[in-house]
Amino acid sequence: MIIIGLDPGLNNTGWGIVDFQSGRLSFVAAGVIKPSSDLPMADRLKGLFAGILRVLEEYQPHTAAVEETFVNTNPRSALILGQARGIALMTPAFYGIPVAEYAANTVKKAVVGAGHADKTQVQAMIRLLLPTSGTQGADAADALAVAICHSHFAKTANRWKAG
């Protein structure tokens, strides 16, 4: 099963693709979509949509997972981030791919073992769990972590379906 993980952001949306077969994870690809901050909001969101769509078309994932955002200080930032998150949720759905959502603490706990791990800890675990991924930036590493988290939960859900 090919899984895409998305870490939404208006300036940087991380994406990561893993292949989960027979209980084993392997790295496929990762990167960051960066719409120009000089563009109007609608064009930036359009750029996110187009970037995610390109990744979906290239890698043909079977399922998608998106990190829920946690912002508690600036309501305006939360609203702007919510728009990017909407694009991250809608694009795979538009493409016909099932989409799951995971809280940041759930993702960190699934990958690092601690729900309040920092970005450097997540990056270190990504290098350990997916050695062929090399050193990824924080956004791509977070997206890979979301995909890994989904592989854990998808495996359990499939077992429950099987009876």
Secondary structure as GFF3:
##gff-version 3
##sequence-region A 1 163
A	DSSP	beta_strand	2	7	.	.	.	ID=ss1
A	DSSP	beta_strand	13	21	.	.	.	ID=ss2
A	DSSP	beta_strand	24	33	.	.	.	ID=ss3
A	DSSP	alpha_helix	41	59	.	.	.	ID=ss4
A	DSSP	beta_strand	63	67	.	.	.	ID=ss5
A	DSSP	alpha_helix	75	94	.	.	.	ID=ss6
A	DSSP	beta_strand	99	102	.	.	.	ID=ss7
A	DSSP	alpha_helix	104	111	.	.	.	ID=ss8
A	DSSP	alpha_helix	119	129	.	.	.	ID=ss9
A	DSSP	three_ten_helix	131	133	.	.	.	ID=ss10
A	DSSP	alpha_helix	138	162	.	.	.	ID=ss11
###
